[in-house]
Amino acid sequence: MSSPAARRPDTVRFVDPVRNPYAPGAGQRPPELAGRGRELDVFDVVLERIARGRPERSLMLTGLRGVGKTVLLNTLRSQAINHLWGTGKIEARPDQSLRRPVAAALHMAVRELAPRHRAPDRIDAFLGVLKAFAQRAAPAGRGGAAPKLRDRWQPGIDVPASSGRADSGDIEIDLVELLTDAAAVATDVGTGVAIFIDEMQDLGAEDVSALCAACHELSQLGAPLIVVGAGLPHLPAVLSAAKSYSERLFRYQRIDRLDRIAADQALCAPAEREEVEYEQKALDLLYEKSGGYPYFVQAYGKATWDHAPRSPITAADVRVAAPEAEAELAVGFFGSRFERATPAEREYMRAMATLALVDGEESGRDDMDAAVPTAEIARALGRKPASLSPARDALIKKGLIYSGERGTVAFTVPHFGRYLRTQPA
């Protein structure tokens, strides 16, 4: 006896949930990296120019959460690897010094270059400097005594730590020396080193200053080492506060939501590979729901695919699936962040969301999460601005809001104001 599927007409294509191609996830590469061709092309040019001894700047990617900065950062790293560069990646944390993670990243980068180096002694010499740099990360004990063994990072380097290079204890001096030596190793093999730093806005002020100084020195030397950072929209302000010349030191690329063509491509290209199509009205509604933000495109695409019975997928399928996508976003994307805020911080964010809605309606914007003046928030809450500073500063440290311009704040998460306006006070 034949199965129901075997009796279906050949012209009807059913949508199989097992073959769902969409991938909503933190830093997870989507099946189709749409709308980022320009950034990839620019980075290819940067790699080629540096390989030919041409001057180039390090690169900073900025944007809201959910626009695909981490995915793009990982893709750029893959490009560097394809060009035979040594690479390493770290994720900055506000409670961690830059020393240990950058040492681990450079260790990985140089290990990638070592098999092509003709002088093992040069590699060992660099590893000795790297070990000395890394071991300065542990704080001194009481009375200036050496730190206990359990507090010292053991980087798995067999050579002894060197002395007199990258071990002064001053992070700015040491980082300049370490990166210069790493660039020299790359020069020996005719390639480069790229260090990728995610969540770069979370670096401490001292580390940001040191990193800017090191990139400045490397650019003056024409050394083949670049830093590729990714962070929230206020990352340029963080760098500028550390070193005034950082505005000219880095190439800044703002990563934004996808335009309509790219959003449709992100949905249609993987679907076509599974022989599934979308009706135009379905794509219209999906763009309206997602706003073109890559994470939301994947979330709504996945839910719609799971609910659609057959191809082509219709607007009715999107409407049926949308509540499930929104419920998942409410828990995993918005809710997890909302739960980290204290009652006072939630009150501050609710005021932000209300004011952003009013401003958006008055100006006719389709983005209801735009920046709002802190003075207006204080007036809405009937408080003095100074009394709200602790809540604002805590929200900035938690990565929930940012201050792109003096006297204003905005959400780091797209559609977060919309989510807050649905929550009971």
N, C-alpha and C positions, 0 to 999 in steps of 0.2 A: 504494500500500500504506500503510495507516495505521500510525502509530507505536504502541508499547506504551502510552504515556501516553493516547493517544486511545481505547484499548480498555478503560481502567480504569473500573470502575463509578463513577458520580457520587457515591456515598455514601462513597467512600474518598478522603481528602485526604492527599496526599503532602507531606512536609516538604522544602522547597527550600532547600539551604544558601545559595544566592545571596541569598535573602530573609531571611537570619538577622538579626533586629532588635537583638540584644544587643551592647553596646559596652563591654567591659572595657578601660579605658585611664586613664592618669593625668589627672585633671581633665576627662575626656571625659563629656559629659552623657549619661545613659542615655536610652533611648527613652521611659521613663515615670519621672518624678521622684516616686516614691512616698514617702509617709511624712514629707514636709517641708512639708505645708500650713500647719501652725501657724507655722513660722518665716517663711514667705512672708507670711502674714496679719499677723503682728506687725510686719514691716518695712514693709508698706503703711501701717499705722497710724503708725509712726514718721515716714515721709515726709510724710503728710498733716498730722500735728501740727506738724512743723517748718515746713511751708509756711504754716500758720496762725499762726505765731509762738508756738507752745506749746513749753515746755521738753522736751527729750528727751536721752537719753544715747546716746553712741556704743555700738556693738555689738561683742561679741567672741564668735566661734564657737570652741569647743574640742572636741577629740575625737581618737581614735586615727587612724592612717593607714588609708585604705581605707573610711572612713565617709561620704565625699562632701563634705568641707568645701570643697574648691576648686570643685566643681560648684555647691554652694549659694552660695558667694561670687559666682561668675559670674552665677548666676540673680538674686541680689539686685542686682547691678549693672545687669542688664537691667531690673529693676523701676524703679530710679532713673532710668535713661535714658527709660523710658516716662513717667515723671513730669516729663520735661524738665529733669532735673538735669544738672549738669556732673559727669562722673565720670573717675576715673583709677585704674589698678590697678598695684601693684608686688608683687614677690616678694622678701621680705627675704633677705639673705645674711649669714652671720656675718663675712665678710671685706670687707664693703662698708658705707660710711657711708650714713646715711639721706638725706643732702642730695641727691645726684644723682637717685636714683629718685623721691623725693617731688617734686622740681622737675619732672621729666618728667611725672609723673602730674598735677600741677596745671596744667602747660602744656596737656595734653590736655583737662582739665576746663574750663579757661577758653576754649579754642578752641571747645568745644561751646556755650558761652554767648555768645560774642562776636557771632554774627549777630543775636542778639535784643537786644543792648545799644544804646541810643540815643546813647551818647557814646563814640566810638572813642578819645578822649583818655584816658578812664578805663581802658580796656583796655590802652592803651600804657603808662600809668603803672604798672599792675600788672605788666606784662611786664618793665618796667625793674627793678622790685623782685625779680621772679623771677630775672632774669638775674644780678643782684648776689648773690642767695642761692646760686644754682647755682655761680657762679664761686668762691665761698669754699670749695668742696669740695676743690679741689686743694691739696695741702700746700705750704707755703712751701719755697723752696729753701734751700740751705746759707747760713747767715748771715742768714736772714730775707728773702732775695731772692725776687722774684716767681717763681712756678712757670713752667717752660718751656711753650711754646704747646701742645706735644703732650700735656702732662699736664692741660690745662684742658679742661673739657667745654664744647663750643659748642652751646647748646640750640636753635639755629636761630631766634633772636629778633632781628629787625631793629633794634629800638629800642636805644638805649644803656643800659647798666646804670646804675641810679640809685645815689645815695650817701646813706648815713645811715639806711637802712631795711633790715632783715633781712640786714645785711652786717657785723655786729660780729665774727663768728667764733665767738661763743658759740651753739652749736646751739639751746639752750633759748630764748634771747632771740630769735634769728632765726626759729625755727619759729613761735613765738607771733605775731610780727609778720606773717610771710608768710601764715599761715592766716587771720589776722584780715582781711588785705587781700583774700584770695580770697573770704572770706565776704561782704565788702562788695560785691564785684562781683556775687555771686549775689543779694544783697538788691536791687540795682538792677534786676534783671530779674524779681524776684518768685519766685525758685526757690532751689535750694540746691546745695551741692557735697558729693560723697561720695568719700572716698579709701578704696580697698579694698587691704588689705595681707595677702598670703598668707604662710605660714610665719613668723608674727610673732614667735614665740619666738626666732628667730635674730637679732633686732635686738641691737645692742650696748647695754650698760647705759646709756651716755650718751644714746643715741638714744631708748631707752624712756622715760627720765626726761623728755626734751624733749617727746616726744609726749604723755605724760600731762599735763605742764604746759600744753601748747597746748590739749588737749581741756578741761582745767579752766577755762582762761581763756575759751574759746569758750562753754562752758556757762553761765558767769556772765554773759556778754554776751548770751546768747540768740541767738548768731550761727547762721545756717543752713549749718553745715558739720559733718559727722560723719565719723568714722573707723570702718570696718567691718573688723575684723581676724579672721584665722583662724589657729589654731595648735594645738599639741599640748596634752594635758590640763594640763600645768604652766604654761601661759600666765598664768593668774591669779596664780600665785606669782611669776612674773617681773615682772609689772606691780606687784604689791604691794611687792616688794623695791625697786622704783624710787621709788614714791610711796605713802605709806601710805593716802592717800585714794582710790587707784585702785579699791579694793573698792566704793566708792560712786559712782565716776565712770562706770563702764561697766555695760552690761546684758550679763550672761554667759548664753550659751545652749550647753548641752552637746549635741553632735551624736553620737548613739549608733547602734548597729545597728538595723535595722528590726524591728518586731514582725512577728508571723506574717502578719497581714492585709496590711500594707504590702509585705512580701516577696513574697507571692503576687500582689499587684497589679503589682509591678515585673516579674514574669514573665508573667502572664496578659494584661495589657492590650496590650502590643505583639504578643503571639502572636495574640490575637483579631483584631487588625487585619490579620493575615496568614491568618486563617481556620484557625488551629491551636489545639488545645486540649490541656490537661494532665489526666491522671488524678489523683485526689486523692492516691494513694500516691506518685506522682511528685513532687508538691509537698511532701509530708511529707519525702521523702528529700532533696530539694533544700534545704529549710530546715535539715535536720540537717547536711548537708555544708557549707553556706555560713555557718551561724550567724547569718544575717540581715545580715551585713556587705555593704553595697551592692556593693563591688568584687567580692567572692566570688560574690554573686548573679549578677552579669553574667558572670563567668568560667564558672561551672557552667552557666548558662543557655545560653551560646554553644556550649560543648562538647556539651551534651545535644542541642541543636537540630541540630548538624552530624551527630550519630550516629543520630538518630531517623529511621526509614524512613517513618513515617506518623503521622497524627494519629488519636486522641489519643496524646500522648507518655506513655510508661509508666515505672514505677519501674525496669524492666529496662533501658530506654534510659538512665536516669540512671546506673545501675550500670556500664554499658558505657563511658559517657562520662567518668565521674568520674576515672579514672586520667589521662586526657589533661589535664583541667582542673588536676589536682593537679601534674602534671609541669610545666605552663606556669607555675603559681604558684611552684613550687619554683625555677624559673630566673629569671623576671622580677620576681617580687614579693618572695620571700624570699631567694633565692640572691644577687641583686645586692647586697643589704644585708649578708648574711653575709660576702661576699668583702671588704667594706670593713674588716672587723675584723681586728685582729692576733691571733696565737695566744693571747696572754694575755687579750685581750678576749673571744675565743671561749670560753675556759675559764670566764670569769666568767659569760657568758650561759648556758652549759650548766648551770652550777650553779644559776642562776636558774630555768631551765626545769625541772630536777629537783625543786627545792624547791616550785615552784608546783604541780607535779603532785601531790606528796605532800600539800600543804596542801589542794588542791582535792578530792582523794579523801577526806581526813579530814573535811572540812566538807560534802561532798556538793554542791559547786558544779559547774555545768556549764562554767564558765570556768576553764580550767587555766592561764591566763596572768596571774593576779592579782598584785598587788604582794607582794614578799617583803622581809623585813628584811635590811639589809646585814650585820648581825651574824651572821645565820644563814648567809649566803653565805660569810663569812669562816671560820666553823666548818666548813662543808662542805669547804672547800678547805684547811683546816689552816693558815690564814694569819692574821696580825693585820689588823684592819680598815684600819688606816692604810696598810698595804702594798698594798692593793687600790684605794686612792683614785685613782691615775693611770688604771687601767683603767676604773673607773666614770666618772670625769670625761670621759675620751675617748669613751666610748660615749654619754654624754649630749650631747656636742658633735656627734657624728656623727648624732644623732637616732635612735639605736637603742633607747635606754631613757630613762626620765624619772623624776624623783623627785617624786611627787605629795604625799607627806608626808615629814616629816623622818625619816631612818633607814630608808626603804623605797625600792625601785626596782621598776619594771614595764616591760614591753616597749611600745614605741610602735606596734608592728605586731600586729594581732590574729592569733592562732594561731601566732605566731612560736615560742613555746615548744614547741608541737606539732611544728613543722617541725624544730627543733633536736634534739628527742628521737628523730628518725628518722635523724639524721646520725651517721656513725661518729666516735668520739672521736679 
